[in-house]
């Protein structure tokens, strides 16, 4: 287990299970970094294994990561549930406001990122193109996913015309849910449409220490590798 940055001591002992090269794990690590919370990271999933241990210990009945433990009595699974939990308990309204109308806007973007953007990019492009060996690539499916990503990021480009972040003037869970994809999307050798506002948003995220530490990580070891 690796101990992360000391933080400000606001939380009891937090432990995050998961592999660092997972976008869903990176979301949780990014928010932990933004909040300055001390935590332990336990590599799990993929080549690290230990998923059966999550079930055996009652941490996640599905045996998947990420999983967040907060002290001895709380276990939270699913990446966006973890984000909401951390923001509600430790964020003081900074990333997920208490007002229902403000939360609804953020929640909408979080659900959109989970059900539209991430499947199009991660499943269709990152897996279909980057993680699949050259000789096994399905270019018809890849090109369809690239077109879908272009449309989705194009929508974001329009939304960001009048705001620096997805839900307004400050970083929120909306940006964490959707913005984790940006580093890989703009790092791959793929065709992308002009996205000046998305690129400006990307550059704002790139300036954040927690994003650089937890999201801007090398992923070369995943090239052409279908197994975790």
PyMOL commands that set and color helices and strands:
alter all, ss='L'
color gray80, all
select helices_A, chain A and resi 23-35+46-48+51-56+79-90+100-130+134-136+139-162+173-179+182-185+196-206+209-214+220-222
alter helices_A, ss='H'
color red, helices_A
select strands_A, chain A and resi 2-3+14-17+40-42+67-70+74-77
alter strands_A, ss='S'
color yellow, strands_A
deselect
rebuild
show_as cartoon
